[in-house]
């Protein structure tokens, strides 16, 4: 068993919405005192990582919702939005684990609930998770995303929808029929030389996406999956 897998602890949230992160957790996740921490909400857990540098400028409202500073004693405020999403109240316990230089947090399960986080199912998804700000109707795709999908500038992507909250982009091809749960939209865009991808207005309206919003970007197989972050 790797060292990161052995780290598990329950943190108690105080009446100010804070938790104290153990020093060993901070060391394993490479988080330094007084640094800025970015939160990701994902499925039934949420993640905190140190922000080394931002590839996009975050609007004030986005920064307020998604980032916090950790003090020299290891205390950090869990954003109210995440506490509401996960129904976390004062003095409740949060399960914490370190996976791949990230601290994974989840409300402590009840006695009759199934087992908690499993590293094998989380780490691949966590590695591919990015938060990008949409500005002027477009996002700048990280090099890691382009590499994982074998994409480059001037490649055309076609857009699909999945359910009522997900956009899926794939390399353009000439079969436009529905692919499983994906519904073809008739929309396509080319990746620009500067790695920017325009999200068609029709699809921005579909997901109620506006400039300054944060999008949750993941990859799965040959798919670029886009959702509006909470």
C-alpha positions in Angstrom: 0.0 0.0 0.0 1.3 3.4 -0.9 1.8 6.0 1.7 -0.9 8.3 0.3 -3.5 5.5 0.5 -2.9 5.0 4.2 -3.8 8.6 5.1 -7.3 8.9 6.3 -8.7 11.0 9.1 -12.0 12.6 10.2 -11.9 16.4 10.5 -14.5 18.3 12.5 -16.0 21.4 11.0 -16.4 24.3 13.5 -19.1 26.9 13.8 -17.2 29.1 11.3 -17.2 26.5 8.6 -13.5 25.7 9.1 -11.5 22.5 9.4 -8.0 22.0 10.6 -6.0 19.9 8.1 -3.3 17.7 9.7 0.3 18.7 8.9 1.1 15.3 7.4 -1.9 15.7 5.0 -0.6 19.2 3.9 2.9 17.8 3.4 1.8 14.9 1.3 -0.5 17.2 -0.8 2.4 19.7 -1.1 0.2 22.5 0.4 2.2 25.3 2.1 1.0 27.7 4.8 -0.8 30.9 3.7 -1.2 29.5 0.2 -4.3 29.8 -1.9 -6.4 26.6 -2.2 -8.8 25.8 -5.0 -11.8 23.6 -4.4 -13.4 21.3 -6.9 -16.9 19.8 -6.4 -17.2 16.3 -7.9 -20.0 13.8 -7.5 -20.3 12.9 -3.8 -17.0 14.4 -2.7 -15.0 17.6 -3.1 -11.3 18.2 -3.6 -8.8 20.8 -2.4 -5.5 21.6 -4.1 -2.9 24.3 -3.8 -3.1 26.9 -6.6 0.4 27.3 -8.1 -0.7 29.5 -10.9 -4.0 30.3 -12.7 -4.2 29.7 -16.4 -7.3 31.9 -16.5 -8.3 35.0 -14.6 -11.0 34.2 -12.1 -13.7 36.8 -11.6 -14.2 37.9 -8.0 -17.4 36.0 -7.6 -15.8 32.8 -8.9 -12.7 33.2 -6.7 -15.0 33.8 -3.7 -16.9 30.6 -4.3 -14.0 28.3 -5.3 -10.9 29.4 -3.5 -9.8 30.0 0.1 -6.5 30.7 1.9 -5.1 28.3 4.5 -3.5 29.8 7.5 -0.2 28.9 9.2 -2.0 26.5 11.7 -3.7 24.5 8.9 -7.2 26.0 9.3 -9.2 26.6 6.1 -12.9 27.6 5.6 -14.9 25.1 3.5 -16.9 27.3 1.1 -20.5 27.7 2.1 -21.7 26.5 -1.3 -19.9 23.1 -0.8 -21.3 22.8 2.7 -24.8 23.3 1.4 -24.3 20.9 -1.5 -23.0 18.1 0.8 -25.3 19.0 3.7 -22.5 19.6 6.1 -23.3 21.3 9.4 -21.3 22.7 12.2 -19.5 20.1 14.4 -20.1 17.3 11.8 -17.2 15.2 10.7 -15.6 15.1 7.2 -13.7 12.2 5.9 -10.3 13.3 4.5 -7.8 11.3 2.3 -4.8 12.3 0.3 -4.8 11.1 -3.3 -2.4 12.1 -6.0 -1.3 15.4 -4.3 -5.0 16.4 -3.6 -7.0 16.2 -0.4 -10.3 14.5 -1.0 -13.1 15.4 1.4 -16.5 13.8 2.0 -19.1 14.0 4.7 -18.7 11.1 7.1 -21.0 8.2 6.1 -23.7 6.8 8.4 -23.3 3.4 9.8 -25.6 1.8 7.2 -24.0 3.5 4.2 -21.6 1.7 1.8 -17.8 2.0 2.1 -16.2 5.4 1.4 -13.8 6.6 -1.2 -12.0 4.0 -3.3 -8.6 5.2 -4.8 -8.8 3.1 -7.9 -12.1 4.7 -9.2 -11.2 8.3 -8.2 -7.6 8.9 -9.2 -8.1 8.6 -13.0 -11.0 11.0 -12.9 -9.3 13.4 -10.6 -6.2 13.6 -12.8 -8.4 14.7 -15.7 -10.5 17.2 -13.8 -10.1 21.0 -14.7 -12.0 24.1 -13.9 -11.9 26.7 -16.7 -13.5 30.1 -16.8 -15.6 30.9 -19.9 -14.9 34.3 -21.3 -16.3 35.8 -24.5 -18.0 32.5 -25.2 -14.8 30.5 -25.2 -12.5 28.5 -23.0 -8.7 27.9 -23.3 -8.0 24.1 -23.3 -5.0 23.0 -21.2 -2.2 21.3 -23.0 -2.8 18.2 -20.9 -6.4 18.0 -22.2 -5.3 18.4 -25.8 -2.7 15.7 -25.4 -5.0 13.2 -23.8 -7.5 13.5 -26.7 -4.8 13.8 -29.4 -6.0 17.2 -30.4 -4.2 20.2 -31.8 -4.9 23.6 -33.4 -7.2 23.7 -36.4 -8.9 20.4 -35.6 -12.6 20.6 -35.8 -14.8 19.3 -33.0 -18.5 18.5 -33.2 -20.8 18.9 -30.2 -23.3 16.6 -28.6 -25.5 16.9 -25.6 -25.9 14.3 -22.9 -28.9 14.7 -20.6 -29.8 18.3 -19.7 -26.5 19.3 -18.1 -23.6 18.1 -20.2 -22.0 19.0 -23.5 -19.7 16.5 -25.2 -17.2 17.5 -27.9 -15.5 15.0 -30.2 -13.3 15.1 -33.3 -15.4 15.8 -36.4 -16.5 13.0 -38.6 -19.1 12.5 -41.2 -21.5 10.2 -39.2 -23.9 12.6 -37.5 -26.3 10.1 -36.0 -26.9 9.8 -32.3 -24.2 7.9 -30.5 -25.7 6.0 -27.5 -26.8 8.6 -25.0 -25.2 11.4 -27.0 -27.5 13.6 -29.1 -25.8 15.4 -32.1 -26.5 19.1 -32.1 -25.4 20.1 -35.6 -22.9 22.4 -34.0 -19.1 22.3 -34.6 -16.1 24.6 -33.9 -12.4 24.6 -34.7 -9.7 24.7 -32.0 -7.9 28.0 -32.5 -4.1 28.3 -32.7 -4.0 29.8 -29.2 -5.8 26.6 -27.9 -9.2 28.5 -27.5 -12.4 26.7 -28.2 -15.6 28.6 -28.8 -18.7 27.1 -27.1 -21.7 27.6 -29.5 -24.2 30.1 -28.1 -27.0 27.5 -28.6 -25.2 25.2 -26.2 -24.3 28.0 -23.8 -27.9 28.8 -23.6 -28.8 25.1 -23.2 -26.6 24.9 -20.1 -27.3 28.4 -18.9 -23.6 29.3 -19.2 -22.6 33.0 -19.1 -19.3 34.8 -19.3 -17.4 34.5 -16.0 -19.0 31.1 -15.2 -16.7 28.3 -14.3 -16.9 25.0 -16.4 -15.9 21.6 -15.2 -13.8 19.9 -17.9 -13.1 16.2 -18.0 -12.0 13.7 -20.6 -13.3 10.2 -21.2 -12.0 8.1 -24.1 -12.2 10.3 -27.1 -14.7 12.7 -25.5 -14.2 16.2 -24.0 -16.9 16.5 -21.4 -18.1 20.0 -20.4 -20.4 20.9 -17.4 -21.2 24.0 -15.6 -19.6 24.0 -12.2 -21.9 24.4 -9.2 
